[in-house]
Amino acid sequence: MTKVITYGTFDLLHYGHINLLKRAKELGDYLIVGVTAEAYDMARGKINVTQSLSERIENVRETGLADEIIVEEYEGQKIDDIKRYGIDIFAIGSDWKDKFDYLSDYCKVVYLDRTKGISSTSLRAEDNRLKVGLIGDAPWLDKYRRQARFVNGMEIVGVATSHKESLAKGLAALPLVTSNIDELLAAVDAVIISSDPLLHHAQVEHALKAGKHVLCESPFALTTHEGEALASYASEHNLVLQDAIKTAYSTAYHRLCLLVKGGKIGKVVSVDATCTTLRYSKDDNAVSGANWGGMGEWGPIALLPIFQLLGTGYTSRQIVARGEKGYVHEGEFTKIDLVYPNAVASMKVATGVKSEGELIVSGTDAYVYVPAPWWKTDYFEIRYENPADNKRYFYQLEGEGFRYELITFVQAVSTGRENSYITRDISSALCQIMGDYYNNPDTLRID
Ligand code: CTP
């Protein structure tokens, strides 16, 4: 019996796939099809897959061409499979020509002509692309545009900013560049808001009332009440309102949270997060208009692991800030301590003081250590009393998390389902504490 094997993602199964499977099957008597696991596709940079692994397996099963379906989970697995299943022929589309010649040490390698004019990528692109506009003047605004190029189903068509003169080149070249938000809203289906947190509430409200989906950097507003009102308005009008905290969508960070919640380090007793930069402290030009201090830039990011791991039910909090409220100057710095019934947390953020940008989650059995800069990490460790027990975790991170955040947003818009990365209660708690920082007189000030 001649055994043939082939591999693919088989997203949105199309006649190109079916042709390929038919011809692969004709090469022998028994066809094994390897369907790629989500994590493996992510790791090899294929992040736009629309269907889940089980849907894609079902696609292949329904063709009736596969005698056996397996899951491809890791790089190098093909050699293992060829040996394990006693494969005679490895077949793959001609887009992979030469790439798998190394397998000829183990079996015959056949490249089959790819069917012209069809691909999963083109099918995904044929869906109505979401027209997205950017609002704001964050120094990192252009990262959204650059990462959006890797995300199917969306295109950035314009920007509304009060700093047209200092726009990055790529942004200035967008079809629509305006200082008038209404002009942008008229041209888009959705907006990404990356502006001074003090402006978020008005801008989110403006966009939602114009019937646009919104991805806004946290917080949406500066009180729980206002934040929840925006979220309710969005859901009543079938609009997506999503928090933009890139870290939340990165695989390593997300897996870390799952491991901790699964009890991997015992009971969590303390969460300590630090995010600082000196990027603006001595650069007056950068300060003008486009910089809103450590809390504005980092606050929600540093609070995220605290709320995700300990919840939002803290019983007391202390905010200590150095420097004028919301102002940027040399030495600007904020520290927040939260006390929970069974745990404590602290976060430090600054745009004018430098510290180690690490995240540490202390538990009764072990601790999690995420090295600087933890908010864009692809790596973390679980450290035990005995260093020999330590475990290291590594996950591919593309585009600092922006890319995954955009994909999640596009999927939420197209499926109408809210994402589960940043839940409503966390979103509200972020509004509350950021509001406390901006408005509350109980912030302790140090010189
Ligand atoms: N294939 C083919 N003809 C096409 C598309 C795909 O023969 N028009 C083959 C590929 O060469 C591969 C298999 O089908 O051997 C599975 O390919 P996959 O990567 O899942 O499909 P694509 O449509 O190429 O997906 P994408 O656009 O996401 O790369």
Residues whose N, C-alpha, C, O or C-beta is under 5 A from the ligand:
A	BS01	CTP	Y7 G8 T9 F10 D11 G16 H17 L20 I92 G93 S94 D95 D113 R114 T115 K116 I118 S119 S120 T121
